[in-house]
Amino acid sequence: MAKHAGSVFSVDVTGLDRDAGQPAYARISERIRTAILSGALAPNARLPSGRTLARDLGVSRNTVDWALDQLVADGYIVRRRGAGSFVAAQLPERDATPLRPERSRIIVADTAPRRISRRSEALRAYPGHYEPASSVPFTPSLPPMDLFPRDVWNRLLQREAARPGDDYWHYGASNGLPALRRAIAAHASAMRAVRCSPEQVIVVTSTQQAVELAAKVLADPGDRAWCELPGYPPVRHGLRSAGLEVVDVPVDDDGLNVAAGLLAEPDARLAYVTPAHQYPLGVELSLARRRELLDWAHERDAYVLEDDYDGDYRYVGRPIASLQGMDERKRVIYIGSFNKILFPALRIAYAIVPEPLIDAFVDAKHIADGHTGLLMQGVLAAFVDEGHLGQHLRRTRMAYDRHRQAFLEDSRELESWLKFGPAIAGMHVAAEFHGPAAGLDDLRVADGCVQAGVVVHPLSKYGKTQHGGLVFGFAGYDREVSRKRLTAIRNILAHG
């Protein structure tokens, strides 16, 4: 006799103490009510039919009906004629008399601290998000979604999902779809003067994953890595979680101070840099510093992780060629991402690695998560191959430049308190406190901005220690709204 398929909803009544004096219908009611109050069953969620519940729980239909009747009477469930039973949209007050309190099982949350690993302690230094990032002026690094061609993307998504065959539905190659790797190699070669073949491209989910793979492939726990100070926090904490010791190397007007890195730790295994547009200060790594960095990597058997996170956006002068394109001795891992230039939820980035390291990176990616989502890889490959990426970049580059110029003009009202850095590329600009704001705590100022409906990042978030300041995203905000937010920031700075 064939077994029936269980419902998607199951209430465990077998685990309850049957000697506690509660009848089966009361135990079922308790479990459903607990699931509702805990949020496991959302408001308006549909419950399985009484017949299905009775079958899955091994009780009579009458027992289930009695349990549901009690929940209806208490206001936790509503019945809709011809449709079934649903969780109530508005639940009873939490402090109302609970169902059969003398027989209820009291559930106490276990909040006692647990022992976690040293690696986890390193990760907790940069806590994860429980809520999605909101697009509020002036949140850095969030592209405006009104400029993204959703109609084109949706059409490609539907077309690729309907494509015959199993390419998107089985386990894929760890290094990525061949079509996307070819598209990435062509794009990076044409736009950023990267020298590579498709075989050198490893498709990953993010810059953080690319750096983590590099740390595991190229360094051992206890080895050291140079990081820009100030710099991109997720990379710093990701390296530490991989067991590496981070060596802070200061950034000046010429970018990473290679001489300072050599004094601090000449035998570091890795150096993480953002040479085209330093994050967050916005300076470029000078030609002399680039040569010093590449010479160091060659002489010390080290590697440079080049994060070209927004290299497609430059508004003044000619685009800066990639560091990887200068590297004759194959010591640079080039990292790029589509998550900032298209949309953050895409989760597709890439690393371009020297030929001798391809196998090691593919193996590391395989262990990390198998492969990046295949369907989205296919859609992105089509988006690039059919010219939509180029069109999108041209369109957004013009729009971001307009927003940049407007922001720089309007932000002059803050010049008594803030000294703005370079803003010739990317999607953000950093500003240091000076004048009457020189002694302000940027964390406190940023908190005050949040209270006023504005989001700016404190410069100290990135490790800046000598002067506080603020980091503004300018790419996607209406000018009239931006002006109001800048006035709010001015008032906060003026009142200290």
C-alpha positions as CSV (number, residue, x, y, z in Angstrom):
1,M,0.0,0.0,0.0
2,A,1.5,3.3,-1.0
3,K,2.1,5.9,1.7
4,H,0.5,9.3,1.4
5,A,2.5,12.4,1.1
6,G,2.5,14.4,4.4
7,S,1.2,17.9,4.6
8,V,3.7,20.8,4.5
9,F,2.4,21.6,8.1
10,S,3.0,19.2,11.0
11,V,2.2,19.6,14.7
12,D,4.3,17.4,16.9
13,V,2.0,16.0,19.6
14,T,3.9,12.8,20.1
15,G,6.7,14.6,21.9
16,L,4.3,16.0,24.6
17,D,3.9,14.3,27.9
18,R,0.8,12.2,27.5
19,D,0.5,11.7,31.2
20,A,0.1,15.4,31.9
21,G,-3.6,15.1,31.8
22,Q,-4.1,17.0,28.5
23,P,-6.4,15.4,25.9
24,A,-5.1,15.2,22.4
25,Y,-7.2,18.1,21.1
26,A,-5.7,20.4,23.7
27,R,-2.1,19.3,22.8
28,I,-2.8,20.0,19.2
29,S,-4.3,23.4,20.0
30,E,-1.3,24.3,22.2
31,R,1.2,23.4,19.5
32,I,-0.6,25.4,16.8
33,R,-1.1,28.4,19.1
34,T,2.7,28.3,20.0
35,A,3.6,28.2,16.3
36,I,1.4,31.2,15.6
37,L,2.7,33.3,18.5
38,S,6.3,32.4,17.6
39,G,5.9,33.6,14.0
40,A,6.4,30.1,12.5
41,L,2.9,30.4,11.2
42,A,2.5,33.8,9.7
43,P,-0.7,35.9,9.7
44,N,-3.1,34.8,6.9
45,A,-1.2,31.5,6.5
46,R,-3.5,28.7,5.4
47,L,-3.7,25.5,7.5
48,P,-4.1,22.1,6.0
49,S,-7.6,20.7,5.9
50,G,-8.9,18.9,9.0
51,R,-8.8,15.6,7.1
52,T,-5.1,16.1,6.3
53,L,-4.2,17.1,9.8
54,A,-6.1,14.1,11.3
55,R,-4.3,11.7,8.9
56,D,-0.8,13.2,9.5
57,L,-1.2,13.3,13.3
58,G,-2.8,9.9,13.6
59,V,-5.9,11.2,15.4
60,S,-9.6,11.3,14.6
61,R,-11.2,14.0,12.5
62,N,-13.3,15.0,15.6
63,T,-10.1,15.5,17.7
64,V,-8.7,17.9,15.1
65,D,-12.0,19.7,14.7
66,W,-12.2,20.3,18.5
67,A,-8.7,21.7,18.5
68,L,-9.4,24.1,15.6
69,D,-12.8,25.1,17.2
70,Q,-10.9,26.1,20.4
71,L,-8.4,28.2,18.4
72,V,-11.3,29.9,16.4
73,A,-13.0,30.7,19.7
74,D,-9.7,32.2,21.1
75,G,-9.2,34.4,18.0
76,Y,-6.1,32.7,16.6
77,I,-7.7,31.1,13.5
78,V,-10.5,32.2,11.2
79,R,-12.6,30.0,8.9
80,R,-13.6,31.1,5.5
81,R,-16.4,29.3,3.9
82,G,-15.3,27.2,1.0
83,A,-11.6,28.2,1.5
84,G,-10.5,26.6,4.8
85,S,-8.8,27.7,8.0
86,F,-6.3,30.5,8.2
87,V,-4.2,32.2,10.8
88,A,-5.9,35.4,12.0
89,A,-4.5,38.6,10.5
90,Q,-4.8,40.3,13.9
91,L,-3.9,38.1,16.8
92,P,-5.2,38.4,20.3
93,E,-3.3,40.6,22.8
94,R,-0.2,38.8,24.0
95,D,-1.1,39.5,27.6
96,A,-4.6,38.1,27.3
97,T,-5.5,35.0,29.3
98,P,-3.8,32.1,27.4
99,L,-5.5,29.0,26.3
100,R,-6.0,26.6,29.3
101,P,-3.3,28.3,31.4
102,E,-3.3,25.7,34.1
103,R,-2.3,23.1,31.5
104,S,-0.1,25.1,29.2
105,R,3.6,24.3,28.8
106,I,5.7,27.4,29.6
107,I,8.4,27.9,27.0
108,V,11.4,29.9,28.2
109,A,13.8,31.2,25.6
110,D,17.3,29.9,26.1
111,T,19.4,33.0,26.1
112,A,22.4,31.7,28.1
113,P,25.7,32.4,26.3
114,R,27.3,29.6,24.4
115,R,30.9,28.8,23.7
116,I,31.8,29.7,20.1
117,S,35.0,29.4,18.1
118,R,37.8,32.0,17.9
119,R,36.9,32.2,14.2
120,S,33.3,33.1,15.1
121,E,34.6,35.8,17.5
122,A,36.4,37.3,14.5
123,L,33.3,37.2,12.4
124,R,31.2,38.9,15.1
125,A,33.5,41.9,15.0
126,Y,31.5,42.7,11.8
127,P,28.0,41.7,12.6
128,G,25.6,40.4,10.0
129,H,22.3,42.1,9.0
130,Y,18.9,41.0,10.3
131,E,17.1,43.6,8.1
132,P,17.7,44.5,4.4
133,A,19.6,47.7,3.7
134,S,17.3,50.6,3.0
135,S,17.9,53.1,0.2
136,V,17.9,56.2,2.2
137,P,20.1,59.3,1.4
138,F,23.1,59.0,1.6
139,T,23.6,55.3,2.0
140,P,26.9,54.5,0.3
141,S,27.3,51.7,-2.4
142,L,23.6,51.3,-3.2
143,P,22.8,51.7,-6.9
144,P,19.4,53.3,-7.7
145,M,17.0,50.6,-8.9
146,D,14.9,52.9,-11.0
147,L,17.8,53.0,-13.5
148,F,18.1,49.2,-13.8
149,P,16.4,47.8,-17.0
150,R,14.1,45.3,-15.2
151,D,12.0,44.7,-18.3
152,V,15.1,43.5,-20.1
153,W,16.3,41.4,-17.2
154,N,12.9,39.8,-16.7
155,R,12.6,38.9,-20.4
156,L,16.1,37.3,-20.3
157,L,15.2,35.5,-17.1
158,Q,12.0,34.0,-18.6
159,R,13.8,33.0,-21.7
160,E,16.7,31.4,-19.9
161,A,14.5,29.6,-17.5
162,A,12.5,28.1,-20.4
163,R,15.6,27.0,-22.3
164,P,15.6,23.3,-23.0
165,G,18.1,21.0,-21.4
166,D,19.4,20.7,-17.9
167,D,22.3,23.2,-17.8
168,Y,20.7,25.3,-15.1
169,W,19.1,22.5,-13.1
170,H,21.9,20.2,-12.2
171,Y,25.1,20.7,-10.3
172,G,27.3,23.1,-12.2
173,A,31.0,23.6,-12.7
174,S,32.6,25.3,-9.6
175,N,34.4,27.9,-11.7
176,G,31.1,29.1,-13.3
177,L,29.2,28.8,-16.6
178,P,31.5,28.8,-19.6
179,A,29.3,31.5,-21.3
180,L,29.6,33.8,-18.3
181,R,33.3,33.3,-17.9
182,R,33.8,34.2,-21.6
183,A,31.6,37.3,-21.2
184,I,33.5,38.4,-18.0
185,A,36.9,37.9,-19.7
186,A,35.8,40.0,-22.7
187,H,34.3,42.7,-20.5
188,A,37.3,43.0,-18.1
189,S,39.8,43.0,-21.1
190,A,37.9,45.7,-23.0
191,M,36.9,48.0,-20.1
192,R,39.7,47.5,-17.5
193,A,42.7,46.4,-19.6
194,V,42.8,43.1,-17.8
195,R,44.8,40.4,-19.5
196,C,43.1,37.0,-19.1
197,S,41.5,34.1,-20.7
198,P,38.0,32.7,-19.8
199,E,39.8,29.8,-18.0
200,Q,41.3,32.2,-15.5
201,V,37.8,33.5,-14.4
202,I,36.3,32.0,-11.2
203,V,32.7,33.0,-10.7
204,V,31.9,33.7,-7.0
205,T,29.1,35.4,-5.1
206,S,30.9,38.5,-3.8
207,T,34.2,40.3,-3.2
208,Q,34.2,38.8,0.3
209,Q,34.1,35.3,-1.1
210,A,36.8,36.0,-3.6
211,V,39.1,37.3,-0.8
212,E,38.2,34.4,1.4
213,L,39.2,31.9,-1.3
214,A,42.4,33.7,-1.9
215,A,43.2,33.6,1.8
216,K,42.6,29.9,1.9
217,V,44.5,29.1,-1.3
218,L,47.5,31.4,-0.8
219,A,48.1,31.7,2.9
220,D,48.1,29.6,6.1
221,P,46.6,30.4,9.5
222,G,49.0,32.8,11.2
223,D,50.3,34.4,8.0
224,R,49.9,38.1,7.6
225,A,48.0,40.3,5.1
226,W,48.3,44.0,4.4
227,C,45.0,45.9,4.4
228,E,44.4,49.6,3.6
229,L,43.7,51.8,6.6
230,P,41.1,53.1,6.4
231,G,39.7,50.3,4.3
232,Y,36.8,48.0,3.5
233,P,35.7,46.3,6.8
234,P,34.3,43.0,5.4
235,V,37.6,42.1,3.8
236,R,39.5,42.9,7.0
237,H,37.3,40.6,9.1
238,G,37.1,38.0,6.4
239,L,40.9,37.6,6.4
240,R,40.9,37.4,10.2
241,S,38.2,34.7,10.2
242,A,40.4,32.7,7.8
243,G,43.1,32.8,10.4
244,L,45.3,35.5,9.0
245,E,46.7,38.4,10.9
246,V,45.8,41.8,9.4
247,V,48.5,44.4,9.1
248,D,47.1,47.9,8.8
249,V,48.9,49.9,6.2
250,P,48.1,53.6,6.0
251,V,46.7,55.3,2.9
252,D,47.7,58.8,1.9
253,D,47.1,60.9,-1.2
254,D,49.0,58.4,-3.3
255,G,47.1,55.4,-2.0
256,L,48.6,52.5,-0.1
257,N,51.9,53.5,1.5
258,V,54.0,50.5,0.4
259,A,57.1,51.7,2.3
260,A,55.0,51.7,5.5
261,G,53.9,48.1,4.7
262,L,57.5,47.0,4.2
263,L,58.4,48.5,7.6
264,A,55.5,46.9,9.4
265,E,55.6,43.4,7.8
266,P,57.8,42.8,4.7
267,D,57.0,39.0,4.6
268,A,53.2,39.4,4.4
269,R,51.6,36.8,2.1
270,L,48.8,39.0,0.7
271,A,48.1,42.7,0.1
272,Y,44.5,43.8,-0.4
273,V,44.1,47.1,-2.3
274,T,41.5,49.2,-4.1
275,P,43.9,51.0,-6.5
276,A,41.5,52.6,-9.0
277,H,39.3,54.3,-6.3
278,Q,40.4,53.6,-2.8
279,Y,37.6,52.7,-0.4
280,P,36.5,54.9,1.3
281,L,38.9,57.9,0.7
282,G,38.6,57.9,-3.1
283,V,42.3,58.4,-3.9
284,E,44.1,56.5,-6.7
285,L,47.2,54.4,-6.2
286,S,50.0,56.3,-7.9
287,L,52.1,54.7,-10.7
288,A,55.2,54.7,-8.5
289,R,53.3,53.0,-5.7
290,R,51.9,50.4,-8.1
291,R,55.4,49.5,-9.2
292,E,56.6,49.3,-5.6
293,L,53.7,47.0,-4.8
294,L,54.3,44.7,-7.7
295,D,58.0,44.5,-7.0
296,W,57.3,43.6,-3.4
297,A,55.0,40.8,-4.4
298,H,57.5,39.4,-6.8
299,E,60.4,39.6,-4.5
300,R,58.6,38.2,-1.4
301,D,56.5,35.5,-3.2
302,A,53.4,37.4,-2.2
303,Y,50.1,38.2,-4.0
304,V,48.1,41.4,-4.5
305,L,44.3,41.2,-4.3
306,E,43.1,44.0,-6.5
307,D,39.5,44.9,-5.7
308,D,38.1,46.9,-8.7
309,Y,34.7,47.3,-7.1
310,D,33.6,50.4,-9.1
311,G,36.2,50.7,-11.8
312,D,33.5,51.1,-14.5
313,Y,32.6,54.6,-13.1
314,R,35.0,57.4,-13.7
315,Y,33.9,60.9,-14.5
316,V,37.1,63.0,-14.8
317,G,40.0,62.0,-17.0
318,R,40.7,58.7,-18.7
319,P,39.9,55.4,-16.9
320,I,42.7,54.0,-14.8
321,A,44.1,50.7,-16.2
322,S,44.0,47.8,-13.8
323,L,47.0,46.8,-11.7
324,Q,46.6,43.3,-13.1
325,G,47.2,44.7,-16.6
326,M,50.6,46.0,-15.5
327,D,51.6,42.7,-13.8
328,E,54.1,40.8,-16.0
329,R,54.9,38.3,-13.2
330,K,51.4,37.0,-12.5
331,R,51.2,38.2,-8.9
332,V,47.7,39.9,-9.0
333,I,44.3,38.4,-8.3
334,Y,41.8,40.7,-10.0
335,I,38.4,40.9,-8.3
336,G,35.3,42.5,-9.8
337,S,31.6,42.4,-8.9
338,F,28.2,42.9,-10.6
339,N,26.5,43.4,-7.3
340,K,27.2,47.1,-7.2
341,I,26.8,48.0,-10.8
342,L,23.6,46.0,-11.4
343,F,21.8,45.2,-8.1
344,P,23.0,43.9,-4.7
345,A,20.7,40.9,-4.6
346,L,22.3,39.4,-7.7
347,R,25.2,37.9,-5.8
348,I,27.6,37.4,-8.7
349,A,31.2,38.5,-8.7
350,Y,34.4,37.1,-10.0
351,A,38.1,36.5,-9.5
352,I,40.7,36.4,-12.3
353,V,43.6,34.4,-11.2
354,P,47.0,33.5,-12.7
355,E,47.0,30.2,-14.7
356,P,49.1,28.2,-12.1
357,L,46.4,28.9,-9.5
358,I,43.3,28.0,-11.4
359,D,43.0,24.4,-10.1
360,A,43.5,25.5,-6.5
361,F,40.9,28.2,-6.7
362,V,38.4,25.9,-8.4
363,D,38.9,23.3,-5.6
364,A,38.5,26.0,-2.9
365,K,35.3,27.3,-4.5
366,H,33.9,23.7,-4.7
367,I,34.5,23.2,-1.0
368,A,33.0,26.7,-0.2
369,D,29.6,26.2,-1.8
370,G,29.8,24.0,-4.9
371,H,29.0,26.8,-7.4
372,T,27.2,30.1,-7.7
373,G,23.5,30.0,-8.8
374,L,23.4,28.8,-12.4
375,L,20.2,30.4,-13.7
376,M,21.3,33.9,-12.7
377,Q,24.7,33.2,-14.3
378,G,23.0,32.3,-17.5
379,V,20.8,35.5,-17.4
380,L,23.9,37.6,-16.7
381,A,25.9,36.1,-19.5
382,A,23.1,36.9,-22.0
383,F,22.8,40.4,-20.4
384,V,26.5,41.0,-21.2
385,D,26.7,39.3,-24.6
386,E,23.7,41.1,-26.0
387,G,25.1,44.5,-25.1
388,H,22.7,45.4,-22.2
389,L,25.5,45.7,-19.7
390,G,27.3,48.3,-21.9
391,Q,24.1,50.3,-22.3
392,H,23.4,50.2,-18.6
393,L,26.9,51.4,-17.7
394,R,26.7,54.2,-20.2
395,R,23.3,55.3,-18.9
396,T,24.2,55.1,-15.2
397,R,27.6,56.7,-15.7
398,M,25.9,59.8,-17.1
399,A,23.2,59.8,-14.4
400,Y,25.7,59.3,-11.6
401,D,27.8,62.1,-12.9
402,R,24.8,64.4,-12.8
403,H,24.1,63.3,-9.3
404,R,27.7,63.7,-8.3
405,Q,28.0,67.3,-9.6
406,A,24.7,68.3,-8.0
407,F,25.8,66.7,-4.6
408,L,29.2,68.5,-4.7
409,E,27.5,71.8,-5.5
410,D,24.9,71.5,-2.8
411,S,27.3,70.1,-0.2
412,R,29.2,73.4,-0.1
413,E,27.0,74.4,2.8
414,L,28.9,71.8,4.9
415,E,32.4,73.0,4.0
416,S,32.7,74.8,7.4
417,W,32.6,71.4,9.1
418,L,33.7,68.9,6.4
419,K,36.7,68.7,4.0
420,F,35.6,66.6,1.1
421,G,38.0,64.2,-0.6
422,P,38.3,63.2,-4.3
423,A,35.0,62.6,-6.0
424,I,36.1,61.8,-9.6
425,A,34.9,58.2,-9.7
426,G,32.6,55.6,-8.1
427,M,29.4,56.2,-6.2
428,H,30.5,57.8,-2.9
429,V,32.7,60.5,-1.4
430,A,34.4,60.8,2.0
431,A,34.7,63.9,4.0
432,E,36.9,64.6,7.1
433,F,35.8,66.8,10.0
434,H,37.7,70.1,10.3
435,G,37.2,73.5,11.8
436,P,34.5,73.6,14.5
437,A,33.8,69.9,13.8
438,A,37.3,68.7,14.3
439,G,36.7,67.2,17.7
440,L,33.3,65.6,17.0
441,D,32.6,61.9,17.4
442,D,31.6,60.7,13.9
443,L,29.7,57.7,15.4
444,R,27.5,60.1,17.4
445,V,27.0,62.4,14.4
446,A,26.0,59.4,12.2
447,D,23.5,58.3,14.9
448,G,22.1,61.8,15.0
449,C,21.7,61.7,11.2
450,V,19.7,58.4,11.4
451,Q,17.4,60.1,13.9
452,A,16.9,62.9,11.3
453,G,16.1,60.4,8.5
454,V,19.6,60.4,6.9
455,V,22.1,57.6,6.5
456,V,25.8,58.4,6.4
457,H,28.6,56.1,7.4
458,P,31.1,57.3,10.0
459,L,34.6,57.4,8.6
460,S,35.8,55.6,11.8
461,K,33.8,52.6,10.6
462,Y,36.5,52.0,8.1
463,G,39.3,52.2,10.6
464,K,40.2,55.9,10.3
465,T,41.8,56.9,13.6
466,Q,43.3,60.4,13.2
467,H,40.2,62.4,12.1
468,G,36.6,61.5,12.2
469,G,34.3,62.2,9.2
470,L,31.4,61.0,7.1
471,V,31.0,58.9,3.9
472,F,28.2,59.9,1.5
473,G,26.7,57.9,-1.3
474,F,25.6,60.2,-4.1
475,A,24.6,57.9,-7.0
476,G,20.9,57.5,-6.7
477,Y,19.1,60.3,-4.8
478,D,16.7,63.0,-6.0
479,R,18.3,66.4,-5.8
480,E,15.5,68.1,-3.9
481,V,15.5,65.2,-1.3
482,S,19.3,65.4,-1.1
483,R,19.2,69.1,-0.4
484,K,16.8,68.7,2.6
485,R,19.0,65.9,4.0
486,L,22.1,68.0,3.6
487,T,20.4,70.8,5.6
488,A,19.5,68.3,8.3
489,I,23.2,67.3,8.5
490,R,24.3,70.9,8.6
491,N,22.0,71.5,11.6
492,I,23.4,68.4,13.4
493,L,27.0,69.5,12.8
494,A,26.3,73.1,13.8
495,H,24.9,72.0,17.2
496,G,27.9,69.6,17.8
